[in-house]
Amino acid sequence: MAKNLSGYQQKVIKDYYKNIDKIALAKLGELVGSIYLAETQKKKDILWGQVEASLKQLKIQPAIIENIMKKRDAVILAKNLNDWAK
């Protein structure tokens, strides 16, 4: 399938995977904001599920993921996110 891609497309894909960690951190930042703004518990549950998936994608230590998911506190997530972005 890669043979069917133009040089530009191959470069875009390469750059995407090169920056996947930065993209995942940005996504987590957006999720923090969405959690703050979520009006229903159902919506928050969905967003926290996405947070957990993003944390696993970033290969965050399981103990940290467990702690964040146990507390489900957007402030704690935001503080950790700030540390990881440095």
URRABEL-V443613 format. One record per residue. N is the residue number from 1. RES is the residue in one letter. PHI is phi in whole degrees, 0 to 359 (none if undefined). Layout:
N,RES,PHI
N,RES,PHI
This chain:
1,M,none
2,A,298
3,K,292
4,N,274
5,L,269
6,S,286
7,G,301
8,Y,298
9,Q,297
10,Q,297
11,K,294
12,V,299
13,I,296
14,K,299
15,D,295
16,Y,301
17,Y,290
18,K,293
19,N,251
20,I,300
21,D,294
22,K,296
23,I,294
24,A,294
25,L,295
26,A,296
27,K,297
28,L,298
29,G,299
30,E,294
31,L,294
32,V,301
33,G,298
34,S,295
35,I,295
36,Y,301
37,L,271
38,A,298
39,E,263
40,T,244
41,Q,294
42,K,299
43,K,295
44,K,297
45,D,299
46,I,297
47,L,295
48,W,295
49,G,297
50,Q,292
51,V,299
52,E,300
53,A,297
54,S,293
55,L,296
56,K,293
57,Q,297
58,L,281
59,K,60
60,I,289
61,Q,304
62,P,305
63,A,295
64,I,290
65,I,300
66,E,300
67,N,296
68,I,296
69,M,289
70,K,292
71,K,278
72,R,48
73,D,248
74,A,296
75,V,294
76,I,297
77,L,299
78,A,296
79,K,295
80,N,297
81,L,300
82,N,298
83,D,294
84,W,291
85,A,285
86,K,284
